[in-house]
Amino acid sequence: MLVLVIEDHRLLAETVMDFLNLENIHTDYAADGRRGLALATAQHYDAIVLDVNLPGMDGYEVATQIRAQGHDTPIVMLTARDALEDKLEGFARGADDYLVKPFAPPELLARITALVKRQRGEIANKRLVLGSITLDPAQRQVWRNEQIVELSPTGFRILRILMRESPAIVARDSIESELWGDDVPDSDVLRSHVYNLRKVLDHPYEQAAIRTVKGAGFRFVAPTV
């Protein structure tokens, strides 16, 4: 998981990032609204922790601009204001959750985790349809051109991760962390699983759905056939 923290209070930001890092969540940081908006719209994040009172551009405007540019990344707003109208303003601007300072880092983690699971479809088990490939988490079944594709349990999980994050590149260590947590196999097991996934999913089609991005990771590209 990769989380963007936009917070001008450096000590608070470091506290939040240190806690998330201990939970195997990677973080990026911006100390002002304009820098935060640039990062939020330039690359994929699983969630954004956004302070309301920011220099340059306040959190409300940052959230508004993120949504205006078509990004649906979950946003948790942080603020010292606890009035109802402030919360309503945050939700109206695009926030998904609202946390009043001071707060306990475990509560922030719980809110981020819940939002990311909902965004990824891990709560609703929503069906993913990208191009000619359909993945149904509830049935644990995959189709390509309406033909059933038989995948191993690990292959299914890898495909779900790549389809869920598509068209973003997913780093190898992110996939390994989601598959095996801290107990990542010593050998290059992921490469073997991806090889087997490709062999089953892409054969005999000309368009490959699983692409390797050298030095970065893997990407799912929706095939038309």
Protein Blocks (a to p, Z undefined) as FASTA:
>chain_A
ZZddddfblklmmmmmmmmmmnopacdddfbfklmmmmmmmpccfbdcddfbdghiafkl
mmmmmmmnopacdcddddfbfcfklmmmmmmnopabdcdddddfklmmmmmmmmmmmmno
pmnopacdehjbccdfklopaceehiacdddfklmmmmmmmmmmpcbdcdfklmmmmmno
mmccfblmklmmmmmmmmmmmpccfbdfbdcdehklccddddfZZ
